[in-house]
């Protein structure tokens, strides 16, 4: 996958969280724009998680992107 393809999701207005599917079977969630950074040459990215853990990903290993609905913690009450 190319950085341009990923930037379409990263730059979407409004932003929607997405998941990067990696060739080894991992799923790396991108929670927001502040959680991802790309290398200047665009071959690798860093994705950070809310707990501070980060993944350094070679974009040639990204097999797909899945958009997931945003969760804001609010739930509908049942009556």
RALINZI-V562727 format. One record per backbone hydrogen bond with DSSP energy under -0.5 kcal/mol. NH is the residue of the N-H (numbers start at 1). CO is the residue of the C=O. Records with the same first field share a line. If there is no record, write none. Layout:
NH=CO  CO
This chain:
6=2
7=3
8=4
9=5  6
10=6
11=7
12=9
14=12
18=30
19=66
20=28
21=19  64
22=20  26
23=61
25=22
28=20
29=27
30=18
31=29
35=32
36=33
37=46
39=44
42=39
45=57
46=37
47=55
48=35
49=53
52=49
55=47
57=45  55
59=43  57
61=58
62=59
63=21  61
64=21
66=19
68=17
